[in-house]
Amino acid sequence: MKCLNPTRRTVLALLVSTSSLGLRAAQRTPIEVWKDPSCGCCGEWVKQLESNGFAVTVRERGNNGIRAQLGIDPKYASCHTAIVAGYGIEGHVPATEIRRLLAERPAARGLAVPGMEVGSPGMDGPMYHGRRDAFDVLLLARDGGASVYRHYDGGKI
């Protein structure tokens, strides 16, 4: 039986490789998502988050309870709700706007894309044949109001 004796270079390469994997994993932003287990667009939205550096934990038990717990008015409701760094995220909010929210840290309840806007992340699959409707990402104020955080005109997200 031959004994493996790794070279110094091999050990160093292995250490660099595993430490960089750990660093990349540590840099992923944790987010929890509550959704109905049978909702396909929610799953597509989760994939969008993962491909944009979020470490997603999915809770497959609907989102009405968590939405109420976060104090998000039902008029802003959509099919899934998330929590990231203490902010509520309601609906098909693009990862870009979540990153902006985390960078700016406004005094707010969170972000929402009410309804299920075609062309928003998760609502942009092949079954829509390239259709992209205009939609607004709303900044939800702590007092229950909202303002437009970003408008999408239906072009590429």
PyMOL commands that set and color helices and strands:
alter all, ss='L'
color gray80, all
select helices_A, chain A and resi 8-27+40-50+64-70+74-76+95-104+126-128
alter helices_A, ss='H'
color red, helices_A
select strands_A, chain A and resi 29-35+54-59+80-84+87-91+110-113+135-140+146-152
alter strands_A, ss='S'
color yellow, strands_A
deselect
rebuild
show_as cartoon
